[in-house]
Amino acid sequence: MLTRAFILASAVMVQAPAVIDDSVEPELVPAAASTTAIPEIEFLPETALTFTGLDVDALMRAAVIDRNDRVVGSVAELMVSGTGRITDAVVRLTGGPLGLTSEKVVIAFDDLKIEDAGDAGVEAYVVHAALDKASIDAMPRFNP
C-alpha cells in the first residue's frame, strides 16, 4: 500500500504559490482561454496493481533457485521504479539452524526468470537465478 501511495504521490506535482504584488491589478483570463489542461488522475484498484503482469503478492516468498537447481533463498521484497517496473528482488538467503538466515542480497530482476508454478486459479511462482549459489553468497548483503 505504501508503494502505491508513493507512486501516486510522485505523479502529482504541486507548484509553490507565486509572490503576490498588491500594487498590480490581477488580470482575469476566461476559462476557455486557458492553455494548460489539468491532467485527470485515475486511481487503480489494488487488484489491478500487478506490475509487469505478475501477481506481486504471489511473487513474495517465492523460492529462488540457482542455475544448478538448488534453492538459495526466497523473495523477501521487490524494488519498484517510479513507473511501476520491478527493478530488483531482495532475496533472503537459506542457511542457519532453521533453514533461513536474516541475510539478504539484491539481485537485478533482469537476472531472474519467473516460472509460473500455480494451478488453475492459484497464482504461485518459482524464481530461477542466472547465478550459482557461490556467486549469490558472495554478493554484498542488503541492509535497509
Summary of the structure (lengths in Angstrom):
residues: 144
radius of gyration: 23.0
end to end distance: 18.6
largest distance: 76.1
contacts: 293
relative contact order: 0.16
helix: 22%
strand: 29%
